[in-house]
Amino acid sequence: MPPILLPASAAAFAPRSTPNVVLGSKAERWLTETLKRTNRIKRPLNNVSQHFRCLTETLSSPSAIWTLCSLILPKAPESDLRKDENPLVEALFNYQMLAVEAYIVHVDMVSQHEVAFKLTPETIETLVEYHKDIHSVDTAAATWNWSEKEVQLKKLQDDFKQAINRFVYRTNAIALEGLEEDGAGELLRGKSDEARSAIMGLFLPLLPPPPRIVDVVRPTPLLPSSSGAESWWQPTMSQSQHASMDSWRMVSSSPNTTSSDATSSMWASMGMNEMQLSSPSSSLSETYSTDCDSPRQFCSAPMTTAPYTAAMTTAPIPQLPLPSTLLQQQCSTSMGFGGFDWGRYQDFQLPFAM
């Protein structure tokens, strides 16, 4: 879409001057009839140049003022309006009618086929006063107070003053059919409603600042102090764990073996301190026994019927010898663990199986 070019007279705060008229190579028939109807002096309109001269002189007349629309505005702020049971009385005393007047600054019958209107200085001044004395008071009363409310209200008034001076209403060129004698006229075919909506859209409300989002600062949970760290991290033991552990039940695999009551009583008599270490590794349990009937039979470590649970006590763990000191001793089955000498396993007839 090509840019819309307007003359300098359409700029904000620019004085009125001769309108810019652009006609095509052939004048429209409805334009010829309109010019003949509005001119008191009969003038020839046989070519485009005669149409251009007649239209320019008509629109340049000081009396060529158009009425875009009419606005019904209150006479005072809402708090000062008169209250009456009869709505007709309220309308007569509280409201006034304002005719929005403008003049033509641009006519384009070639590219855009439009006509541009600019508000008269009198209409601009009346709207600025209404915005300052009535609209600003009502919109300020409808919002809550904050520190910069007066500054924002002043800025709202200045912005409206700039916007109403820059306001240019553009519509189709067929609007020239509303032209009357001496260049005056009014908008037809419902165009006045469009102009009213465009002007009332410049009356903006006073918007308060958005509420500030307050970040909720949650306190950081404090870790336990170093003085109670030992008791805090140390697990507690139930009474069932302090109970004596089940004795190892040994199943006899040979008729020559005796009962395992003595062995079970020996395992049951062991204290909690002697049960700190786990059972010996498979390398110690899978040794040959001299009491076995066959060389193919091995002696295995006693197994428990229930899962073994290491005892957990609050007493400090006893110091164990380092692996380097154990290597200096002779590797044999006579090395003891937890007070029980594994070298004496021959004294007990342990069960064995194929």
Summary of the structure (lengths in Angstrom):
residues: 354
radius of gyration: 54.4
end to end distance: 101.1
largest distance: 151.2
contacts: 801
relative contact order: 0.10
helix: 38%
strand: 14%
